[in-house]
Amino acid sequence: MFYNISIILKFQTGRSGKDLAIIMADKNKKMVEQITSMDVDFAQWYTDVVKKAELADYSGVKGCMVIRPYGYAIWENIQRIMDAEFKKLGHENVYMPMFIPESLLQREKDHVAGFAPECAWVTVGGQNTLPERLCVRPTSETLFCEHYRNVIHSYRDLPKLYNQWCNVVRWEKTTRPFLRTSEFLWQEGHTMHETEEEAREETRRMLQVYVDFYEKSLAIPVVSGRKTEKEKFAGAEETYTVEPMMHNGFALQGGTSHYFGDGFARAFDITYTARDNTVKYPHQTSWGASTRMIGAIIMCHGDDNGLILPPAVAPIQVAIIPVAQHKEGVLDKAAQIKDTLTAAGFRAKIDDSDKTPGWKFAEQEIKGIPARIEIGPKDLEAGQAVIVRRDTREKTIVKIEEIADKLKEIFVTMQSDMLEKARKHRDSHTYEATNYEEFKDIIANKPGFVKAMWCGDLACEMKIKEDTTATSRCMPFEQEHISDVCVCCGKPAKKLVYWGKAY
């Protein structure tokens, strides 16, 4: 780790106004040398951050990761916030089996065909060959449908608004922690409704929950819209998506919401007696988001010193670092500040280890703790402390009794600033193309999103992917008309599409 030794020596004996001036001059320096610069090697930078911030570790199981306590604590905060939003809308949590009999999976042909390449199968139980293969769930539509067939009989049983938090398995060829692993954690909502109108409303409503969560809790702006037929979920009539942009211009599918119509209901013979006493099929939705969100946080907000966590999901929101902690009263005051902050609802921690202040600062930066409080002998004399924001390293001197109120103010500003910074990055890396040569040049030389018109033909979508490796990310709800013709073939255009390279 890198830190200015002259500053540390001053910290070890107390702080003065001169010391603070030195710190301010040093605030833009890179503190953590073990992390590769993202401008040098973005993929290695990402891996370094995951490892150094102690989010995850590699496992002896190929393609799977160990989510370490700090990484899992982020996921728990994501769960807590999202679960509360789901329940506000009337959803209930359930749990379905991990295994799906092959005969059950085969009931919906398009669905099984879409997942066939990624399925993991269990063929032996104990020492006996199983009479039927069991698929380790890649998703749970078929399991929910089997259950719904048993519990839905009348319109009075609708809607069914279920969600489950669980793990799923998809046998990936190429893996990267949090972004693409053979096993990952997620939530999957599965709902049944009387009418098509209700189901479509649910599909869009839940997509908006994801949009709001990304922006209000993760400080990540997204582009939202409908997937093309090629990119939609297997078995769905329509798929909607949220697509955040990472530092390197790549897209990350951040969450999806699907309208199934009554296709699964027909395949699984789910019927109900309607209000007019006729027998009808219910209409179904499904929606999900996963631990990929942690990858999005890293790649949207992180810097060359490590993580930068939005306050809402940070396991530790405030690190209290006593300076010259061997001096009388320093640790006691740090403990008092922690108690005050905890009572005010902050997640606070004191670092009273025997490491140097510089080491502690660097560790706080690596882990992306939103703010740190520095308190030393000179601060005690002045009845003050210093609050340092992780995202900007801005320092604020505040009276000790006003720390909690100031932190609330800082976190509101920090959330807003992080969102605005990410939005400016996205917007400045979003381009328009009206012909194919221009499109290919942008994809090759300007990482980011490209807005371009499309004729709706699968052949053009496939050609773009083959020629550039860019894929259609979504057809945004708010359509623009930037050209009359398809960017690929020149035929009349039907939709504006966001294109880009993606994880």
C-alpha positions as CSV (number, residue, x, y, z in Angstrom):
1,M,0.0,0.0,0.0
2,F,1.1,3.6,-0.7
3,Y,0.8,6.4,1.7
4,N,2.7,9.6,2.5
5,I,5.0,8.8,5.5
6,S,5.2,12.4,6.5
7,I,1.5,12.5,6.9
8,I,1.5,9.4,9.0
9,L,4.1,10.7,11.3
10,K,2.0,13.8,11.9
11,F,-1.0,11.7,12.4
12,Q,0.8,9.6,15.0
13,T,1.5,12.7,17.1
14,G,-1.8,14.5,16.5
15,R,-3.2,16.8,13.8
16,S,-2.9,20.5,13.1
17,G,-4.3,22.8,10.4
18,K,-1.0,22.4,8.6
19,D,-1.4,18.7,8.6
20,L,-4.8,19.0,7.0
21,A,-3.4,21.1,4.2
22,I,-0.8,18.4,3.5
23,I,-3.5,15.8,3.4
24,M,-5.6,17.8,1.0
25,A,-2.7,18.1,-1.3
26,D,-2.2,14.4,-1.2
27,K,-5.9,13.4,-1.7
28,N,-5.7,12.6,-5.4
29,K,-2.8,10.1,-5.0
30,K,-3.3,6.4,-5.6
31,M,-3.2,4.8,-2.2
32,V,-3.4,1.1,-3.2
33,E,-0.7,-0.1,-5.4
34,Q,-1.7,-3.8,-5.5
35,I,-4.7,-3.0,-7.7
36,T,-4.0,-2.8,-11.4
37,S,-5.1,0.5,-13.0
38,M,-8.4,0.0,-14.9
39,D,-6.8,2.0,-17.8
40,V,-4.0,-0.6,-18.0
41,D,-6.1,-3.8,-17.8
42,F,-9.8,-3.5,-16.9
43,A,-10.3,-7.2,-16.5
44,Q,-7.4,-7.5,-14.1
45,W,-8.5,-4.4,-12.3
46,Y,-11.9,-6.0,-11.7
47,T,-10.3,-9.3,-10.4
48,D,-8.0,-7.3,-8.2
49,V,-10.8,-5.4,-6.6
50,V,-12.9,-8.5,-6.0
51,K,-10.0,-10.2,-4.3
52,K,-8.5,-7.2,-2.4
53,A,-11.8,-6.0,-1.1
54,E,-12.5,-9.5,0.1
55,L,-15.7,-9.9,-1.8
56,A,-15.2,-13.4,-3.2
57,D,-12.6,-16.1,-3.6
58,Y,-12.1,-18.9,-6.1
59,S,-13.4,-22.3,-5.3
60,G,-12.2,-25.8,-5.9
61,V,-15.5,-26.3,-7.8
62,K,-14.8,-25.2,-11.4
63,G,-16.8,-22.1,-12.4
64,C,-18.1,-21.4,-8.8
65,M,-17.0,-18.8,-6.3
66,V,-16.9,-18.4,-2.6
67,I,-18.8,-15.3,-1.6
68,R,-16.9,-14.0,1.4
69,P,-18.6,-12.3,4.4
70,Y,-18.1,-8.7,3.1
71,G,-19.5,-9.6,-0.4
72,Y,-22.4,-11.5,1.1
73,A,-23.2,-8.6,3.4
74,I,-23.6,-6.4,0.3
75,W,-26.0,-9.0,-1.1
76,E,-27.9,-9.2,2.2
77,N,-28.4,-5.4,2.0
78,I,-29.6,-5.7,-1.6
79,Q,-32.0,-8.5,-0.5
80,R,-33.3,-6.4,2.4
81,I,-34.1,-3.4,0.3
82,M,-35.6,-5.2,-2.6
83,D,-37.5,-7.7,-0.5
84,A,-39.2,-4.8,1.3
85,E,-40.2,-3.3,-2.1
86,F,-41.6,-6.6,-3.3
87,K,-43.7,-7.0,-0.2
88,K,-45.1,-3.5,-0.4
89,L,-46.6,-4.6,-3.7
90,G,-48.1,-7.7,-2.2
91,H,-45.6,-10.4,-3.1
92,E,-44.9,-13.3,-0.8
93,N,-41.7,-15.4,-0.5
94,V,-41.8,-19.1,-1.1
95,Y,-39.2,-21.8,-1.8
96,M,-39.2,-24.4,-4.6
97,P,-37.1,-27.6,-4.9
98,M,-33.6,-27.4,-6.4
99,F,-34.3,-30.3,-8.7
100,I,-36.6,-30.5,-11.7
101,P,-37.6,-33.9,-13.2
102,E,-36.8,-34.0,-16.9
103,S,-40.4,-34.8,-17.8
104,L,-41.5,-31.6,-16.0
105,L,-38.9,-29.5,-17.8
106,Q,-40.0,-30.9,-21.2
107,R,-43.6,-29.7,-20.8
108,E,-42.6,-26.3,-22.3
109,K,-40.5,-27.0,-25.4
110,D,-39.3,-23.5,-26.1
111,H,-38.3,-23.0,-22.5
112,V,-36.2,-26.2,-22.3
113,A,-34.6,-25.6,-25.7
114,G,-33.4,-22.2,-24.5
115,F,-31.8,-23.7,-21.4
116,A,-30.6,-27.1,-22.7
117,P,-27.0,-26.0,-23.3
118,E,-26.6,-24.8,-19.7
119,C,-28.4,-27.5,-17.8
120,A,-26.6,-29.6,-15.1
121,W,-28.1,-33.1,-14.6
122,V,-28.2,-35.5,-11.7
123,T,-28.3,-39.1,-12.8
124,V,-27.3,-41.0,-9.7
125,G,-28.7,-40.9,-6.2
126,G,-26.6,-42.6,-3.5
127,Q,-25.5,-45.7,-5.4
128,N,-28.5,-46.1,-7.6
129,T,-29.1,-44.8,-11.1
130,L,-32.2,-42.6,-11.0
131,P,-35.2,-43.7,-13.1
132,E,-35.4,-40.1,-14.4
133,R,-32.8,-37.4,-14.8
134,L,-33.1,-34.4,-12.5
135,C,-32.1,-31.0,-13.7
136,V,-30.5,-28.7,-11.2
137,R,-32.7,-25.6,-11.6
138,P,-31.5,-23.0,-14.0
139,T,-34.7,-21.2,-13.3
140,S,-38.0,-22.3,-11.7
141,E,-40.9,-21.5,-14.1
142,T,-41.8,-25.2,-14.4
143,L,-41.7,-25.8,-10.7
144,F,-44.0,-22.8,-10.0
145,C,-46.3,-24.0,-12.8
146,E,-46.6,-27.4,-11.3
147,H,-47.5,-25.9,-7.9
148,Y,-49.9,-23.3,-9.4
149,R,-51.8,-26.1,-11.2
150,N,-52.5,-27.6,-7.7
151,V,-53.5,-24.3,-5.9
152,I,-55.3,-22.2,-8.6
153,H,-58.9,-23.2,-9.2
154,S,-61.0,-20.0,-9.1
155,Y,-60.6,-16.4,-9.9
156,R,-60.6,-16.0,-6.1
157,D,-57.2,-17.6,-6.0
158,L,-55.7,-14.9,-8.2
159,P,-53.5,-13.1,-8.4
160,K,-50.7,-15.3,-7.1
161,L,-47.7,-13.0,-6.4
162,Y,-44.8,-15.2,-5.4
163,N,-41.1,-14.6,-5.2
164,Q,-38.2,-16.8,-4.1
165,W,-34.6,-16.0,-3.1
166,C,-32.4,-18.9,-4.1
167,N,-29.4,-20.2,-6.0
168,V,-29.5,-21.5,-9.6
169,V,-27.1,-23.4,-11.8
170,R,-26.2,-22.7,-15.4
171,W,-23.2,-24.5,-16.7
172,E,-21.2,-21.6,-18.1
173,K,-18.1,-22.1,-20.3
174,T,-16.4,-18.9,-19.3
175,T,-16.8,-17.5,-15.8
176,R,-16.0,-14.4,-13.9
177,P,-16.9,-13.7,-10.2
178,F,-20.3,-12.1,-9.8
179,L,-20.7,-11.6,-13.6
180,R,-21.0,-15.1,-14.9
181,T,-20.6,-18.2,-12.7
182,S,-22.0,-21.7,-12.9
183,E,-23.9,-21.2,-9.7
184,F,-25.2,-17.8,-8.6
185,L,-27.7,-16.2,-6.2
186,W,-30.8,-14.4,-7.3
187,Q,-34.5,-13.7,-6.7
188,E,-37.1,-14.9,-9.2
189,G,-40.6,-13.6,-9.0
190,H,-43.4,-15.7,-10.6
191,T,-47.0,-14.4,-10.7
192,M,-50.3,-15.5,-12.1
193,H,-53.2,-13.1,-13.1
194,E,-56.8,-13.2,-14.3
195,T,-56.2,-11.1,-17.4
196,E,-53.6,-10.2,-19.9
197,E,-53.9,-6.6,-18.9
198,E,-53.1,-7.3,-15.3
199,A,-50.1,-9.5,-16.2
200,R,-48.7,-6.9,-18.6
201,E,-49.1,-4.3,-15.9
202,E,-47.2,-6.5,-13.4
203,T,-44.4,-7.1,-16.0
204,R,-43.8,-3.3,-16.4
205,R,-44.4,-2.6,-12.7
206,M,-41.6,-5.0,-11.6
207,L,-39.2,-3.7,-14.3
208,Q,-39.7,-0.2,-12.8
209,V,-38.9,-1.6,-9.3
210,Y,-35.5,-2.6,-10.8
211,V,-35.0,0.8,-12.4
212,D,-35.8,2.5,-9.1
213,F,-33.6,0.2,-7.1
214,Y,-30.6,0.7,-9.4
215,E,-30.9,4.5,-9.3
216,K,-32.1,5.1,-5.7
217,S,-30.1,2.4,-3.9
218,L,-27.1,1.6,-6.2
219,A,-26.7,5.1,-7.8
220,I,-26.5,3.4,-11.2
221,P,-28.5,4.8,-14.1
222,V,-30.0,2.3,-16.5
223,V,-31.4,2.1,-20.0
224,S,-34.7,0.2,-20.0
225,G,-36.8,-1.3,-22.7
226,R,-37.9,-4.4,-24.5
227,K,-35.6,-7.2,-25.7
228,T,-35.7,-8.3,-29.4
229,E,-37.2,-11.7,-30.3
230,K,-33.7,-13.1,-30.5
231,E,-32.7,-11.9,-27.0
232,K,-35.9,-12.5,-25.1
233,F,-36.2,-15.2,-22.4
234,A,-36.9,-18.7,-23.6
235,G,-40.7,-19.3,-23.5
236,A,-41.6,-15.6,-23.0
237,E,-43.8,-13.5,-25.3
238,E,-42.0,-10.4,-24.3
239,T,-38.9,-9.6,-22.2
240,Y,-38.0,-6.3,-20.7
241,T,-34.6,-5.4,-19.4
242,V,-32.5,-2.8,-17.4
243,E,-29.1,-2.2,-18.9
244,P,-26.4,-0.2,-16.9
245,M,-23.1,0.8,-18.5
246,M,-19.8,0.0,-16.9
247,H,-16.6,2.1,-16.8
248,N,-15.3,0.4,-19.9
249,G,-18.4,1.0,-21.9
250,F,-19.7,-2.5,-21.7
251,A,-23.4,-3.2,-20.9
252,L,-24.5,-5.5,-18.2
253,Q,-28.0,-7.0,-18.2
254,G,-29.0,-5.9,-14.8
255,G,-32.4,-7.4,-14.4
256,T,-35.3,-8.7,-16.6
257,S,-39.0,-8.9,-16.4
258,H,-41.0,-11.3,-18.7
259,Y,-44.6,-11.5,-19.9
260,F,-45.5,-15.2,-20.6
261,G,-49.1,-14.8,-21.7
262,D,-50.9,-18.1,-21.1
263,G,-48.3,-20.3,-22.8
264,F,-47.0,-22.0,-19.7
265,A,-50.6,-22.2,-18.2
266,R,-51.7,-24.2,-21.3
267,A,-48.6,-26.4,-21.3
268,F,-49.1,-27.2,-17.6
269,D,-53.0,-27.3,-17.8
270,I,-53.4,-24.5,-15.2
271,T,-57.0,-23.4,-15.4
272,Y,-59.4,-21.5,-13.2
273,T,-63.1,-20.8,-13.1
274,A,-63.6,-17.2,-14.1
275,R,-66.2,-14.7,-12.8
276,D,-68.5,-15.6,-15.6
277,N,-68.3,-19.3,-14.7
278,T,-66.2,-20.2,-17.7
279,V,-62.9,-22.0,-17.5
280,K,-59.9,-19.9,-18.4
281,Y,-56.1,-20.0,-18.4
282,P,-54.3,-17.4,-16.2
283,H,-51.7,-15.1,-17.5
284,Q,-48.1,-15.3,-16.1
285,T,-45.1,-13.1,-15.5
286,S,-41.6,-13.8,-14.3
287,W,-38.8,-11.3,-13.2
288,G,-35.4,-11.7,-11.7
289,A,-32.1,-10.0,-10.7
290,S,-29.0,-11.6,-9.3
291,T,-25.6,-11.1,-7.6
292,R,-24.6,-9.6,-10.9
293,M,-25.6,-6.4,-9.2
294,I,-22.4,-6.6,-7.1
295,G,-20.4,-6.7,-10.3
296,A,-22.3,-3.7,-11.6
297,I,-21.5,-1.7,-8.4
298,I,-17.8,-2.6,-8.8
299,M,-17.6,-1.7,-12.5
300,C,-19.8,1.4,-12.4
301,H,-18.4,3.1,-9.3
302,G,-15.0,1.6,-8.5
303,D,-11.7,3.3,-9.0
304,D,-8.0,2.4,-9.0
305,N,-8.1,2.3,-5.2
306,G,-10.8,-0.2,-5.0
307,L,-14.6,-0.3,-4.4
308,I,-16.8,2.8,-4.0
309,L,-20.0,1.6,-2.3
310,P,-23.3,3.5,-2.4
311,P,-24.3,4.1,1.3
312,A,-27.6,2.2,1.0
313,V,-25.9,-1.2,0.4
314,A,-22.5,-0.7,2.2
315,P,-22.0,-3.3,5.0
316,I,-20.0,-0.6,6.9
317,Q,-21.1,2.9,6.1
318,V,-18.6,4.7,8.4
319,A,-15.1,3.6,9.4
320,I,-14.0,5.4,12.6
321,I,-10.2,5.6,12.6
322,P,-8.6,6.8,15.8
323,V,-5.3,8.7,15.1
324,A,-2.5,8.3,17.7
325,Q,-4.9,6.0,19.5
326,H,-2.4,5.4,22.3
327,K,-3.0,9.0,23.5
328,E,-5.4,9.4,26.3
329,G,-9.1,9.7,25.4
330,V,-8.8,9.0,21.7
331,L,-10.2,5.4,21.8
332,D,-12.9,6.4,24.3
333,K,-14.1,9.2,22.1
334,A,-14.0,6.9,19.0
335,A,-16.2,4.4,20.9
336,Q,-18.6,7.2,21.9
337,I,-18.9,8.4,18.3
338,K,-19.6,4.8,17.2
339,D,-22.4,4.4,19.8
340,T,-23.9,7.7,18.7
341,L,-23.9,6.7,15.0
342,T,-25.2,3.2,15.7
343,A,-28.1,4.7,17.7
344,A,-28.8,7.0,14.7
345,G,-29.1,4.0,12.4
346,F,-25.6,4.0,10.7
347,R,-23.6,0.9,10.2
348,A,-20.3,2.0,11.9
349,K,-17.1,0.3,12.8
350,I,-13.9,1.3,14.7
351,D,-10.6,0.3,13.3
352,D,-8.5,0.1,16.6
353,S,-6.0,-2.4,15.2
354,D,-2.3,-1.7,15.6
355,K,-1.9,-0.9,11.9
356,T,-0.7,2.5,10.9
357,P,-3.3,5.2,10.0
358,G,-2.1,5.1,6.3
359,W,-2.7,1.4,6.2
360,K,-6.2,1.8,7.7
361,F,-7.1,4.6,5.2
362,A,-6.0,2.4,2.3
363,E,-8.0,-0.5,3.6
364,Q,-11.1,1.7,4.0
365,E,-10.6,2.8,0.3
366,I,-10.2,-0.8,-1.0
367,K,-13.4,-1.8,0.7
368,G,-15.3,1.2,-0.6
369,I,-16.6,2.3,2.8
370,P,-18.6,5.4,2.0
371,A,-17.1,7.6,4.7
372,R,-14.4,7.5,7.4
373,I,-14.1,9.6,10.5
374,E,-10.6,10.6,11.7
375,I,-10.3,11.6,15.3
376,G,-7.0,12.4,17.1
377,P,-5.6,14.3,20.1
378,K,-5.8,17.7,18.4
379,D,-9.4,17.0,17.3
380,L,-10.3,16.1,20.9
381,E,-8.9,19.4,22.1
382,A,-11.0,21.2,19.4
383,G,-14.1,19.2,20.0
384,Q,-14.1,18.1,16.3
385,A,-13.5,15.3,13.9
386,V,-12.8,15.0,10.2
387,I,-15.3,13.2,7.8
388,V,-13.8,11.9,4.5
389,R,-16.0,10.9,1.6
390,R,-14.8,7.8,-0.2
391,D,-16.0,8.9,-3.7
392,T,-14.3,12.3,-3.8
393,R,-12.0,12.2,-0.8
394,E,-13.5,15.5,0.3
395,K,-12.8,16.3,3.9
396,T,-15.2,18.0,6.2
397,I,-14.3,19.2,9.7
398,V,-17.3,18.9,11.9
399,K,-18.2,19.3,15.6
400,I,-18.3,15.9,17.3
401,E,-21.9,16.4,18.5
402,E,-23.0,17.2,14.9
403,I,-21.4,14.1,13.2
404,A,-24.6,12.1,12.8
405,D,-26.5,15.0,11.2
406,K,-23.6,15.8,8.9
407,L,-23.2,12.2,7.8
408,K,-26.9,12.1,6.8
409,E,-26.4,15.2,4.7
410,I,-23.2,13.8,3.2
411,F,-24.8,10.5,2.2
412,V,-27.7,12.2,0.5
413,T,-25.3,14.3,-1.5
414,M,-23.0,11.3,-2.1
415,Q,-25.9,9.2,-3.5
416,S,-26.9,12.1,-5.8
417,D,-23.3,12.8,-6.9
418,M,-22.5,9.1,-7.7
419,L,-25.7,8.8,-9.7
420,E,-25.0,12.0,-11.7
421,K,-21.4,11.0,-12.3
422,A,-22.5,7.6,-13.7
423,R,-25.2,9.2,-15.8
424,K,-22.7,11.7,-17.3
425,H,-20.4,8.8,-18.1
426,R,-23.2,6.8,-19.8
427,D,-24.5,9.8,-21.7
428,S,-21.0,10.8,-22.9
429,H,-20.4,7.3,-24.1
430,T,-23.7,6.9,-26.0
431,Y,-23.4,7.5,-29.7
432,E,-25.7,7.6,-32.8
433,A,-25.0,5.9,-36.1
434,T,-27.1,6.2,-39.3
435,N,-25.0,3.9,-41.6
436,Y,-23.2,0.6,-41.2
437,E,-19.6,2.0,-41.7
438,E,-20.2,4.6,-39.0
439,F,-21.7,2.0,-36.7
440,K,-18.8,-0.4,-37.1
441,D,-16.3,2.4,-36.5
442,I,-18.0,3.5,-33.3
443,I,-18.2,-0.1,-32.0
444,A,-14.5,-0.6,-32.8
445,N,-13.1,2.7,-31.4
446,K,-15.6,4.2,-29.0
447,P,-16.7,1.8,-26.2
448,G,-20.2,2.5,-25.1
449,F,-23.8,2.3,-26.4
450,V,-24.7,3.0,-30.0
451,K,-28.2,4.1,-30.8
452,A,-29.2,3.0,-34.3
453,M,-32.3,2.2,-36.3
454,W,-33.2,-1.4,-37.1
455,C,-35.5,-3.0,-39.6
456,G,-36.6,-5.8,-37.2
457,D,-34.9,-8.6,-39.3
458,L,-33.1,-11.3,-37.4
459,A,-30.5,-11.5,-40.2
460,C,-29.4,-7.9,-39.6
461,E,-29.2,-8.5,-35.8
462,M,-27.0,-11.6,-36.4
463,K,-24.8,-9.9,-39.0
464,I,-24.1,-7.0,-36.5
465,K,-23.1,-9.5,-33.8
466,E,-20.9,-11.5,-36.2
467,D,-19.2,-8.4,-37.6
468,T,-18.7,-6.4,-34.4
469,T,-19.5,-8.7,-31.4
470,A,-22.1,-6.0,-30.4
471,T,-25.6,-7.2,-29.5
472,S,-28.9,-5.6,-29.2
473,R,-29.4,-4.4,-25.6
474,C,-32.9,-3.2,-25.8
475,M,-35.5,-1.2,-27.7
476,P,-36.1,1.7,-25.3
477,F,-39.6,2.6,-24.3
478,E,-39.0,6.2,-25.4
479,Q,-38.3,5.8,-29.1
480,E,-36.3,8.3,-31.1
481,H,-36.3,8.6,-34.9
482,I,-32.7,9.2,-35.9
483,S,-33.0,7.8,-39.4
484,D,-35.6,6.3,-41.8
485,V,-33.5,3.2,-42.6
486,C,-31.9,0.2,-40.9
487,V,-28.3,0.9,-39.9
488,C,-27.3,-2.5,-41.3
489,C,-29.3,-3.2,-44.5
490,G,-30.7,0.1,-45.5
491,K,-34.3,-1.1,-45.6
492,P,-37.1,0.9,-43.8
493,A,-36.5,1.0,-40.1
494,K,-39.0,-0.1,-37.5
495,K,-37.3,0.5,-34.1
496,L,-34.5,2.4,-32.5
497,V,-32.2,0.0,-30.7
498,Y,-29.4,0.4,-28.1
499,W,-26.5,-1.8,-29.2
500,G,-23.3,-2.5,-27.4
501,K,-20.8,-5.1,-26.2
502,A,-21.8,-6.8,-23.0
503,Y,-20.8,-9.2,-20.2
